[in-house]
Amino acid sequence: MTIRDFRVALVTSADKPDLWDDDHPLRDALRERGVAVDAVRWDDPVADWAAYDLAVLRSPWDYTARRDEFVDWAASVPRLANPADIVAWNTDKRYLSELETAGVPIIPTTFVGPGDDWTPPAEGQWVVKPTVSAGSQDTARYTLPGQADLAAAHVERLTTAGRTAMIQPYLSAVDTAGETAVLCTPDEAGELTFSHGIRKGPMLTGPAGETVDPYVEEISPRQPSPAELEVAERVLTVIPGGPKRLLYARVDLIPGPDGAPMLVELELTEPSLFLLTAPGSAERLADAIIARL
């Protein structure tokens, strides 16, 4: 087979039929290399996934209300990046507990499931969100004790709906240093390695209904510090099955109270890769896809 015989599906959702803008450079880089590329909804009932040499998850962001269906769909796709077992593991943020057990410095997190009791902390700023979400959906920041009732109501809404809530301290460094995204893609040897870094500005401005639109968040290039790269590398080593089978990974970090980086999230399913912000990143990812083909 030649490159022109290969077909790749970039997986999206109904509200982004032509992909999220940030994925256009990847689409274009693949086409420039002679690969046939289609944007395909993950829930398209007539999609022939077996006809593609690789299906790459990109912007299927409406799955959060139908996670079980999405996980089942992922398991049915013959050649999916990232693979279906990673999708099942990574789409519920309770994976953070596993990473913490493995020695990864995560933001301290309390999980509250349906039927569990939760009492708001006495003071401080706290973030409440569901364990299954994307784009900061159903996520809010509360200042206690004044907004304790609002925080408790938020947790109750989630658990009453059968969801699991997670509560984390708000790290003030996000307002100054911001959040660092460490983006990793395969190198020429197929090893997942650092590709580019991004600074993300603060998104949470207050209680539910007052969060910043995640699609207009402040984004700029950033070179991660040696400490951030070290934590990212440590995170990758404890991914189930190892990192070599992944096509991409995004490690989101914020400085903790002592300045050391702490993991916010490990994004392995459908993260924004900020290809528009980092020159050459789309081309590197396209080459990695072709190498995998």
Secondary structure, 3 states (H helix, E strand, C coil): CCHHHCEEEEEECCCCCCCCHHHHHHHHHHHHCCCEEEEEECCCCCCCHHHCCEEEECCCCCHHHHHHHHHHHHHHCCCEECCHHHHHHHCCCCHHHHHHHCCCCECCCEEECCCCCCCCCCCEEEEEEECCCCCCCCCEEEEECCCHHHHHHHHHHHHHCCCCEEEEECCHHHHCCCEEEEEEEECCCCCEEEEEEEEECCCECCCCCCECCHHHCCEEECCCCHHHHHHHHHHHHCCCCCHHHCCCEEEEEEECCCCCEEEEEEECCCCCCCCCCCCCHHHHHHHHHHHHC
